[in-house]
Amino acid sequence: MFKYIYLVLSLFIYILALPLILLKLRNPKYKQAIPAKFFLRNNNFFKEENIWFHTCSMGETQAIKPIVEKLNKDVNISVITNTGYEKALQISKNVRYLPYELFLPFWIKKQKALVVMEAELWYMLFLCSKSKGTPTYLINARISDRSYESYKKFSWFYKKIFENIDKVFAQSQIDKKRLEQLGAKNVNVIGNIKLVNLPKITNKYLKPNSTIITAGSTHEGEEELVLNAWSKEYGKLIVVPRHPERFDGVYELIKNKYENTDITFHRFSQNENFNSDIILVDIMGELNNIYEISDLVILGGSFIKSAGGHNPIEPAFYNTKLISGKTIFNQKSLFECVNDYKLINEDEIEYYMKNIDELKKSSLGVKGDINPILEELEKL
């Protein structure tokens, strides 16, 4: 009965959201994703009966790559975001956008296993897979402090979801306890598997004879915070916005602030060097290469409320000095894997730029273990 009530509610939400969905179609960014997820355009069900991995975005998709490589067999991958889709195509030839839940009862076919990353707790995804005889797994499971309060309010609903999950691989003992309180069974703690897939250099740059301060994965408003706190005497400043559609706007911000001053600046896409005082990195895929030559990293997405922080593993892997804002609710479990970092207020950015010598270099803790997951999947 609950299943049918849920489907009726999903249909109601779909009808209400339809005008907004159609409006988003005007955005080229969603040209492929929206029709695929909400209208099943070019998004047929998986015909091959393989192990099916479901992830959300690029980070989660990248984290399953070592598992897929060790399995050494064809897999199916479904995703939510555009960046996740692009990353998944590098791992498997069988990639789909996960359709809206209303379509899942007839879209899902039996698979060798369903393996879902982290917090993708979609009710119909697990119910329909389980009802088709597919073993179901939740891996790298975590529940942040902020999410936990929300989860507890709807614990009755999450118990329904966990009824259809056979086994859970959690990141920490805290996560295990919270998951079990929400109804999860057969929970094993194996650490964070994102630490298995550590960063790699794709372009080796010669570090300038200067202190390098990198503002990485910044969001709107954060570049201005950093620019207002920065001074030429602190070192060269490299700015790497999170979203490519903001590159032009950030360049205009820098230009308006420093044009006709003694501060030099340029776009990395036009000159791949670090000769200026400020360098805007407006090329995708360069962040790890920049971290490798950085002395101090200011991690973006953490001085605003909505983003919840960004992955600290990458700068910590290169032993940079690392500071972040305090809004890291989406990355808390990853910060627990990092030694020696500072969580600061926005009015402290200048202090730490000026007093970089007071900071210790960051480093990584113990990485997660994918072998328990592999052992489970290799039985199938």
Secondary structure, 3 states (H helix, E strand, C coil): CHHHHHHHHHHHHHHHHHHHHHHHCCCHHHCCHHHHHHHCCCCCCCCCCCEEEECCCHHHHHHCHHHHHHHCCCEEEEECCHHHHHHHCCCCCEEEECCCHHHHHHHCCCCCEEEEECCCCCHHHHHHHHHCCCCEEEEEECCCHHHHHHHHHCHHHHHHHHCCCCEEEECCHHHHHHHHHCCCCCEEECCCHHHCCCCCCCCCCCCCCCCEEEEEEECCCHHHHHHHHCCHHHCEEEEEECCHHHHHHHHHHHHHHHCCCCCCEEECCCCCCCCCCEEECCCCCCHHHHHCCCCEEEECCCCCCCCCCCCCHHHHHCCCEEEEECCCCCCHHHHCCEECCEEECHHHHHHHHHCHHHCCCCEECCCCCCHHHHHHHHCC
